[in-house]
Amino acid sequence: MKRCSVVNHPFVKAVAGFSVPLFLALNFPAAFLVILAGILSYAIALLGVVHTYRRRYRIVGRPELALQLAAKTFSNLKENCNRTVTRGWERRQSRKSFQRERKARLRRYRRERNRRKRQQEERCSRSRGRPSVLLQAAFHVYAPPRTTRASALADREY
């Protein structure tokens, strides 16, 4: 019997590999969590074995050293997790400050652009004697005529 060559495709292997855990996670969450805890404890045990091998078997037969190794493994794991969390927090803070700076630059740019438009409009209206409707339409800016406090009070008297 000939095997289909599609089975050797990495995508098919990945889907097949994820199908069982996904089925367990969706249908039997408790069983999935038990399997996940087993996998994690197995990984931690492997780390302990590797560390023991690196220390040239000095731990074998000494329970206090084994406990010390387990404590050191967990502290290293905690330290790495804390470092990861700290880096993520710093990245988030830098993104937030970058966004604030970007919004501030945009506000300054818009303020300066509107100031230049008003100045250009004032120059144009002084030269013609009236505000340019085309200029207002071109820049999409509506700026009500500026009134001083004295002129506003004079208007109220009438």
Secondary structure, DSSP 8 states (H G I E B T S, - for coil): ----GGGGSHHHHHHHHHHHHHHHHHH-HHHHHHHHHHHHHHHHHHHHHHHHHHTTT-STT-HHHHHHHHHHHHHHHHHHHHHHHHHHHHHHHHHHHHHHHHHHHHHHHHHHHHHHHHHHHHHHHHHHSS--HHHHHHHT--------HHHHHHHHH-
